[in-house]
Amino acid sequence: MSAASSTILVVEDDAIVRMLIVDVLEELEFQVLEAADAERALDIITDTAHTIDLMMTDHGLPGMSGVELAAKARELRPALPILFASGYAENIDVPPGTQVIGKPFSIDQLRDKVKSMLP
């Protein structure tokens, strides 16, 4: 699967951080869907018209944590690869079968991590 045909859902409550991540992923030729919170992300995940190859979510979201979002996402899309982004990457517990990238990360780190997780 080439990057150009992969769609990534980015869930990040900080608008500036979200914009930067989306810009980087689009420069890497990914299709990107974005959500500012877990509720919006679940709306996107529930809509079967959207193909989602990877969900990248902030670990600390308002209202519902990234881990809670991941659990709900996996109920709807059991095979969905999930990448958590956290400024405290070494100190967080994430569900089995998910991965973490520490903030701040470089463009190369993000590219390599995302590509390694895509089928």
C-alpha atoms as an extended CHARMM CRD file, in Angstrom:
* protein
*
       119  EXT
         1         1  MET       CA              0.0000000000        0.0000000000        0.0000000000  PROA      1               0.0000000000
         2         2  SER       CA              1.4770000000        3.3530000000       -0.9460000000  PROA      2               0.0000000000
         3         3  ALA       CA              1.2930000000        6.4070000000        1.2650000000  PROA      3               0.0000000000
         4         4  ALA       CA             -0.9080000000        8.1060000000       -1.2980000000  PROA      4               0.0000000000
         5         5  SER       CA             -3.6570000000        5.5500000000       -0.7790000000  PROA      5               0.0000000000
         6         6  SER       CA             -3.4650000000        5.4920000000        3.0310000000  PROA      6               0.0000000000
         7         7  THR       CA             -5.8430000000        7.5590000000        5.1520000000  PROA      7               0.0000000000
         8         8  ILE       CA             -4.8820000000        8.6550000000        8.6550000000  PROA      8               0.0000000000
         9         9  LEU       CA             -7.3120000000        9.9980000000       11.2410000000  PROA      9               0.0000000000
        10        10  VAL       CA             -5.5410000000       12.5650000000       13.4510000000  PROA      10              0.0000000000
        11        11  VAL       CA             -7.1860000000       13.2580000000       16.8270000000  PROA      11              0.0000000000
        12        12  GLU       CA             -5.5690000000       16.1760000000       18.6580000000  PROA      12              0.0000000000
        13        13  ASP       CA             -7.2500000000       18.8200000000       20.8090000000  PROA      13              0.0000000000
        14        14  ASP       CA             -4.4980000000       21.4190000000       20.3550000000  PROA      14              0.0000000000
        15        15  ALA       CA             -5.3630000000       23.1200000000       17.0600000000  PROA      15              0.0000000000
        16        16  ILE       CA             -1.7750000000       24.2040000000       16.3090000000  PROA      16              0.0000000000
        17        17  VAL       CA             -0.3120000000       20.7660000000       17.0100000000  PROA      17              0.0000000000
        18        18  ARG       CA             -3.0850000000       19.1380000000       14.9580000000  PROA      18              0.0000000000
        19        19  MET       CA             -2.4320000000       21.5090000000       12.0440000000  PROA      19              0.0000000000
        20        20  LEU       CA              1.2960000000       20.7360000000       12.1190000000  PROA      20              0.0000000000
        21        21  ILE       CA              0.7390000000       16.9590000000       12.1880000000  PROA      21              0.0000000000
        22        22  VAL       CA             -1.8180000000       17.1790000000        9.3680000000  PROA      22              0.0000000000
        23        23  ASP       CA              0.5420000000       19.3430000000        7.2790000000  PROA      23              0.0000000000
        24        24  VAL       CA              3.4100000000       16.8830000000        7.7360000000  PROA      24              0.0000000000
        25        25  LEU       CA              1.2660000000       13.8590000000        6.8770000000  PROA      25              0.0000000000
        26        26  GLU       CA             -0.1540000000       15.5880000000        3.8080000000  PROA      26              0.0000000000
        27        27  GLU       CA              3.3840000000       16.4930000000        2.6740000000  PROA      27              0.0000000000
        28        28  LEU       CA              4.1750000000       12.7860000000        2.9970000000  PROA      28              0.0000000000
        29        29  GLU       CA              1.2190000000       12.2010000000        0.6310000000  PROA      29              0.0000000000
        30        30  PHE       CA             -1.1920000000       10.6540000000        3.1140000000  PROA      30              0.0000000000
        31        31  GLN       CA             -4.8900000000       11.4140000000        3.0300000000  PROA      31              0.0000000000
        32        32  VAL       CA             -5.7950000000       12.9640000000        6.3880000000  PROA      32              0.0000000000
        33        33  LEU       CA             -9.0140000000       13.2240000000        8.3650000000  PROA      33              0.0000000000
        34        34  GLU       CA             -8.9080000000       15.3350000000       11.5140000000  PROA      34              0.0000000000
        35        35  ALA       CA            -10.8240000000       15.6260000000       14.7490000000  PROA      35              0.0000000000
        36        36  ALA       CA            -10.3920000000       17.9990000000       17.6980000000  PROA      36              0.0000000000
        37        37  ASP       CA            -11.8750000000       15.5700000000       20.2160000000  PROA      37              0.0000000000
        38        38  ALA       CA            -12.8910000000       11.9690000000       20.7590000000  PROA      38              0.0000000000
        39        39  GLU       CA            -16.5570000000       12.6290000000       20.0360000000  PROA      39              0.0000000000
        40        40  ARG       CA            -15.7990000000       13.9810000000       16.5480000000  PROA      40              0.0000000000
        41        41  ALA       CA            -13.3290000000       11.1430000000       15.9660000000  PROA      41              0.0000000000
        42        42  LEU       CA            -16.0210000000        8.5820000000       16.7780000000  PROA      42              0.0000000000
        43        43  ASP       CA            -18.3950000000       10.2830000000       14.3250000000  PROA      43              0.0000000000
        44        44  ILE       CA            -15.7490000000        9.8160000000       11.6150000000  PROA      44              0.0000000000
        45        45  ILE       CA            -14.9660000000        6.2130000000       12.6490000000  PROA      45              0.0000000000
        46        46  THR       CA            -18.6660000000        5.3120000000       12.7180000000  PROA      46              0.0000000000
        47        47  ASP       CA            -19.1610000000        6.6500000000        9.1790000000  PROA      47              0.0000000000
        48        48  THR       CA            -18.3440000000        3.6300000000        7.0340000000  PROA      48              0.0000000000
        49        49  ALA       CA            -17.9390000000        5.8960000000        3.9930000000  PROA      49              0.0000000000
        50        50  HSD       CA            -14.5250000000        6.7880000000        5.4420000000  PROA      50              0.0000000000
        51        51  THR       CA            -11.6020000000        4.4600000000        4.8990000000  PROA      51              0.0000000000
        52        52  ILE       CA             -9.2080000000        4.7800000000        7.8330000000  PROA      52              0.0000000000
        53        53  ASP       CA             -5.8820000000        2.9550000000        7.6790000000  PROA      53              0.0000000000
        54        54  LEU       CA             -4.4660000000        4.3650000000       10.9360000000  PROA      54              0.0000000000
        55        55  MET       CA             -5.6940000000        6.4730000000       13.8330000000  PROA      55              0.0000000000
        56        56  MET       CA             -3.1640000000        8.7760000000       15.4680000000  PROA      56              0.0000000000
        57        57  THR       CA             -4.5290000000       10.1870000000       18.7100000000  PROA      57              0.0000000000
        58        58  ASP       CA             -3.2740000000       12.3590000000       21.4970000000  PROA      58              0.0000000000
        59        59  HSD       CA             -3.1390000000       10.3260000000       24.7090000000  PROA      59              0.0000000000
        60        60  GLY       CA             -4.5540000000       13.1640000000       26.8030000000  PROA      60              0.0000000000
        61        61  LEU       CA             -7.7980000000       14.3430000000       25.2350000000  PROA      61              0.0000000000
        62        62  PRO       CA            -10.4810000000       16.3810000000       27.0280000000  PROA      62              0.0000000000
        63        63  GLY       CA            -13.6000000000       14.4660000000       28.0380000000  PROA      63              0.0000000000
        64        64  MET       CA            -12.5260000000       11.0090000000       26.8870000000  PROA      64              0.0000000000
        65        65  SER       CA             -8.9210000000        9.8470000000       27.0150000000  PROA      65              0.0000000000
        66        66  GLY       CA             -7.0920000000        8.5640000000       23.9630000000  PROA      66              0.0000000000
        67        67  VAL       CA             -7.1410000000        5.0790000000       25.5080000000  PROA      67              0.0000000000
        68        68  GLU       CA            -10.9330000000        5.1930000000       25.9230000000  PROA      68              0.0000000000
        69        69  LEU       CA            -11.2450000000        6.4520000000       22.3480000000  PROA      69              0.0000000000
        70        70  ALA       CA             -9.0120000000        3.6080000000       21.1410000000  PROA      70              0.0000000000
        71        71  ALA       CA            -11.2060000000        1.0260000000       22.8920000000  PROA      71              0.0000000000
        72        72  LYS       CA            -14.3590000000        2.4150000000       21.2580000000  PROA      72              0.0000000000
        73        73  ALA       CA            -12.6120000000        2.6890000000       17.8710000000  PROA      73              0.0000000000
        74        74  ARG       CA            -11.5430000000       -0.9590000000       18.0720000000  PROA      74              0.0000000000
        75        75  GLU       CA            -15.1380000000       -2.0080000000       18.8340000000  PROA      75              0.0000000000
        76        76  LEU       CA            -16.1700000000       -0.3780000000       15.5470000000  PROA      76              0.0000000000
        77        77  ARG       CA            -13.0420000000       -1.2330000000       13.5320000000  PROA      77              0.0000000000
        78        78  PRO       CA            -11.2460000000       -4.1530000000       15.2140000000  PROA      78              0.0000000000
        79        79  ALA       CA             -8.2350000000       -4.1550000000       12.8790000000  PROA      79              0.0000000000
        80        80  LEU       CA             -7.5630000000       -0.3980000000       13.0670000000  PROA      80              0.0000000000
        81        81  PRO       CA             -3.8950000000        0.3820000000       13.8480000000  PROA      81              0.0000000000
        82        82  ILE       CA             -3.6630000000        3.0000000000       16.6150000000  PROA      82              0.0000000000
        83        83  LEU       CA             -0.7600000000        5.3280000000       17.3370000000  PROA      83              0.0000000000
        84        84  PHE       CA             -0.7390000000        7.3730000000       20.5400000000  PROA      84              0.0000000000
        85        85  ALA       CA              1.1650000000       10.6480000000       20.6860000000  PROA      85              0.0000000000
        86        86  SER       CA              2.2400000000       11.7840000000       24.1430000000  PROA      86              0.0000000000
        87        87  GLY       CA              4.6920000000       14.1080000000       25.7810000000  PROA      87              0.0000000000
        88        88  TYR       CA              5.0060000000       11.4190000000       28.4520000000  PROA      88              0.0000000000
        89        89  ALA       CA              5.4970000000        8.4440000000       26.1210000000  PROA      89              0.0000000000
        90        90  GLU       CA              7.7370000000        6.4910000000       28.4760000000  PROA      90              0.0000000000
        91        91  ASN       CA              5.2600000000        6.7860000000       31.3560000000  PROA      91              0.0000000000
        92        92  ILE       CA              1.9690000000        5.7810000000       29.7550000000  PROA      92              0.0000000000
        93        93  ASP       CA              0.2360000000        2.4400000000       29.4730000000  PROA      93              0.0000000000
        94        94  VAL       CA             -1.3140000000        1.7670000000       26.0990000000  PROA      94              0.0000000000
        95        95  PRO       CA             -3.5500000000       -1.1170000000       25.0350000000  PROA      95              0.0000000000
        96        96  PRO       CA             -1.9650000000       -4.1910000000       23.4420000000  PROA      96              0.0000000000
        97        97  GLY       CA             -1.4700000000       -3.8770000000       19.7090000000  PROA      97              0.0000000000
        98        98  THR       CA             -1.0690000000       -0.1010000000       19.7890000000  PROA      98              0.0000000000
        99        99  GLN       CA              2.0770000000        2.0010000000       19.5890000000  PROA      99              0.0000000000
       100       100  VAL       CA              3.3420000000        5.2890000000       21.0220000000  PROA      100             0.0000000000
       101       101  ILE       CA              5.3430000000        8.1570000000       19.6070000000  PROA      101             0.0000000000
       102       102  GLY       CA              6.7920000000       10.7040000000       22.0260000000  PROA      102             0.0000000000
       103       103  LYS       CA              6.1570000000       14.4130000000       21.6010000000  PROA      103             0.0000000000
       104       104  PRO       CA              7.9450000000       16.3140000000       20.3160000000  PROA      104             0.0000000000
       105       105  PHE       CA              8.8080000000       14.1160000000       17.3390000000  PROA      105             0.0000000000
       106       106  SER       CA             10.6060000000       14.8600000000       14.1070000000  PROA      106             0.0000000000
       107       107  ILE       CA              9.0680000000       14.5910000000       10.6590000000  PROA      107             0.0000000000
       108       108  ASP       CA             11.3000000000       11.5650000000       10.0100000000  PROA      108             0.0000000000
       109       109  GLN       CA             10.2350000000        9.8640000000       13.2480000000  PROA      109             0.0000000000
       110       110  LEU       CA              6.5660000000       10.4010000000       12.4120000000  PROA      110             0.0000000000
       111       111  ARG       CA              7.0030000000        9.1630000000        8.8310000000  PROA      111             0.0000000000
       112       112  ASP       CA              8.8950000000        6.0400000000        9.9090000000  PROA      112             0.0000000000
       113       113  LYS       CA              6.4580000000        5.1930000000       12.7170000000  PROA      113             0.0000000000
       114       114  VAL       CA              3.3840000000        5.6530000000       10.5230000000  PROA      114             0.0000000000
       115       115  LYS       CA              4.8380000000        3.6580000000        7.6170000000  PROA      115             0.0000000000
       116       116  SER       CA              5.8440000000        0.8300000000        9.9770000000  PROA      116             0.0000000000
       117       117  MET       CA              2.2510000000        0.5500000000       11.2030000000  PROA      117             0.0000000000
       118       118  LEU       CA              0.4970000000        0.5290000000        7.8490000000  PROA      118             0.0000000000
       119       119  PRO       CA             -0.2790000000       -2.8020000000        6.1830000000  PROA      119             0.0000000000
